Amino acid sequence: MRYFYHRSQTTTDTFILLHGSAGRESDLLEIAGDLDVSFSVIGLRGDVQDEKGFRYFSRPTNGAFDYDDINARTEDIHNTIKDLLKKNGSMDARLHLIGYSNGANVATNLMRRYPEAYTSAVLFHPSHLFRDVRDIDLDGKTIFISAGATDTLVSPGDAFALEAQLQSYGAQTKLALTDYGHALTTADIEEATNWWKTVQGSSS
């Protein structure tokens, strides 16, 4: 898996960047800087070729996702992150996920499957893909979700359903509904930045 790793000299807190469909590992780097320029940053490129870029898992076939494949690829991503941290002597890092669209869905699955490993998540335009009932403890996790009121790719209802699910697991959530569609906009970023400042201020 292609990646970049910028290691901070002042903190072990680390952003994990997970791009959207047809994206690349550096797409969300500016957003990470908007949230906290002092953090380490790991950007991961999806292994699935998609149009002019990459994805983390394939689009649905005949309207159905291959969840075994999604979970296997999520495990690979988690192990890649662990290996990078181990190699760089940062196993005690607090990890903060930032994902958009396809990447937001992977971030959600990372939170669900490995809740002990991740501290927070910023999810831009996620779907509500993982509807199985599991005993997941997200107590103390903070999660931001954004959705577009005119999104024709992912219904805004998905974001509300996902928020309710994450809250049922104990997560502290914030959902922001913008007036736009599926594209990542300044409004999404401003909402996330304001939320981040509030969360970090309350935890400091």
C-alpha positions in Angstrom: 0.0 0.0 0.0 1.4 3.4 -1.0 1.6 5.9 1.8 3.3 9.0 3.2 4.3 9.5 6.9 5.1 12.9 8.3 6.3 12.5 11.9 5.9 15.3 14.3 8.7 16.4 16.6 6.3 17.7 19.3 3.5 15.1 19.7 2.7 11.5 19.1 -0.9 12.3 18.1 -1.4 11.2 14.5 -3.9 11.9 11.8 -4.8 8.9 9.5 -5.9 10.3 6.1 -8.4 8.1 4.0 -9.3 9.7 0.7 -12.5 9.5 -1.3 -13.2 7.6 -4.5 -10.7 8.4 -7.3 -8.5 10.0 -4.8 -4.9 9.8 -3.5 -3.2 9.7 -0.2 -2.4 13.4 0.0 -6.0 14.7 -0.8 -6.9 15.5 2.8 -3.5 16.8 4.0 -4.7 20.4 4.0 -7.6 19.5 6.2 -5.3 17.8 8.7 -3.3 21.1 8.8 -6.5 23.0 9.4 -7.3 20.8 12.4 -3.8 20.7 14.0 -0.6 21.4 12.1 1.5 19.9 15.0 0.2 16.3 14.6 2.0 13.5 12.7 0.2 12.5 9.5 -0.1 9.2 7.7 -1.8 9.2 4.3 -2.8 5.9 2.8 -3.6 5.2 -0.8 -6.3 2.7 -1.6 -5.3 -0.4 -3.5 -8.4 -0.6 -5.8 -8.0 1.3 -9.1 -10.9 3.6 -9.7 -11.3 5.9 -12.7 -8.4 8.3 -12.4 -7.5 7.4 -8.9 -8.0 4.8 -6.2 -10.5 3.4 -3.6 -10.1 1.3 -0.5 -12.8 -1.3 -1.5 -14.7 -2.0 -4.7 -18.1 -0.5 -5.7 -21.1 -2.8 -5.1 -21.8 -5.5 -7.6 -25.5 -5.9 -8.5 -26.3 -3.5 -5.7 -24.5 -5.5 -3.0 -21.1 -4.9 -1.3 -18.7 -7.7 -0.6 -18.4 -7.3 3.2 -15.8 -10.1 3.5 -13.6 -8.2 1.1 -14.3 -4.9 2.9 -13.4 -6.3 6.3 -10.2 -8.0 4.9 -9.1 -4.7 3.3 -9.9 -2.9 6.5 -7.7 -5.3 8.4 -4.9 -4.8 5.9 -5.1 -1.0 6.4 -5.1 -1.4 10.2 -2.1 -3.6 10.1 -0.3 -1.2 7.7 -0.9 1.6 10.3 0.4 -0.6 13.1 3.5 -1.6 11.2 4.3 2.1 10.3 3.9 3.1 13.9 6.1 0.2 15.2 8.8 0.9 12.6 8.9 4.6 13.7 8.7 3.9 17.4 5.3 5.5 17.8 3.2 2.6 19.1 1.8 4.8 21.9 0.4 7.3 19.4 -3.2 8.5 19.7 -4.8 8.0 16.3 -7.3 10.3 14.7 -9.1 9.2 11.5 -10.0 11.7 8.7 -12.0 10.1 5.9 -14.1 11.3 2.9 -16.7 9.1 1.2 -15.1 5.7 0.5 -12.4 6.6 3.0 -15.0 7.7 5.6 -16.6 4.2 5.3 -13.2 2.6 5.9 -12.7 4.9 8.9 -16.1 3.9 10.3 -15.1 0.2 9.9 -11.8 0.8 11.6 -13.6 2.4 14.6 -16.0 -0.5 14.7 -13.5 -3.4 14.4 -10.6 -1.9 16.3 -12.1 0.6 18.8 -9.1 0.3 21.2 -6.8 1.7 18.5 -8.5 4.9 17.5 -9.4 8.0 19.5 -11.5 10.1 17.2 -12.8 10.3 13.6 -13.9 13.0 11.2 -16.2 11.4 8.6 -17.1 13.5 5.6 -20.1 12.1 3.7 -20.1 8.5 5.0 -22.7 5.9 4.1 -24.5 3.7 6.6 -23.0 0.4 5.4 -22.4 -1.6 8.5 -25.8 -2.4 10.0 -25.1 -5.6 11.8 -25.7 -5.5 15.5 -22.4 -6.0 17.4 -21.3 -5.4 20.9 -18.9 -2.5 20.3 -17.6 -0.1 23.0 -17.0 3.4 21.7 -17.3 5.0 25.0 -15.1 8.2 25.1 -14.6 8.2 21.3 -15.4 11.5 19.6 -16.8 11.4 16.1 -17.7 14.2 13.6 -20.0 13.4 10.7 -20.9 15.7 7.8 -23.6 15.2 5.1 -25.0 17.2 2.2 -28.7 18.0 2.1 -28.7 17.7 -1.7 -26.4 14.7 -1.9 -27.6 12.4 -4.6 -24.9 9.7 -4.0 -25.5 9.1 -0.3 -28.8 10.0 1.3 -28.5 12.4 4.2 -30.6 9.8 6.1 -27.5 7.6 6.1 -25.6 10.1 8.2 -28.4 10.3 10.7 -28.7 6.5 10.9 -24.9 6.2 11.3 -24.8 8.8 14.0 -27.6 7.0 15.9 -25.7 3.7 15.6 -22.4 5.2 16.8 -24.2 6.8 19.7 -25.7 3.5 20.7 -22.1 2.2 20.9 -21.3 5.1 23.4 -19.5 7.5 21.0 -19.9 11.3 21.4 -21.0 12.6 18.0 -21.6 15.8 16.1 -23.5 15.8 12.8 -23.3 18.8 10.5 -25.8 19.0 7.6 -24.6 21.4 4.8 -26.6 22.9 1.9 -24.5 21.1 -0.7 -24.1 17.7 -2.3 -21.5 14.9 -2.1 -18.5 17.0 -2.9 -16.2 18.0 0.0 -16.8 21.7 0.5 -15.5 24.6 2.6 -18.7 24.3 4.7 -17.8 20.7 5.6 -14.2 21.7 6.6 -15.3 24.7 8.6 -17.9 22.6 10.5 -15.2 20.0 11.2 -12.6 22.6 12.3 -15.1 24.3 14.7 -16.0 20.9 16.2 -12.3 19.9 16.5 -11.5 23.1 18.4 -14.4 22.5 20.8 -13.5 18.8 21.4 -9.8 19.6 21.9 -10.5 22.5 24.1 -12.7 20.4 26.4 -10.1 17.6 26.6 -7.1 19.8 27.4 
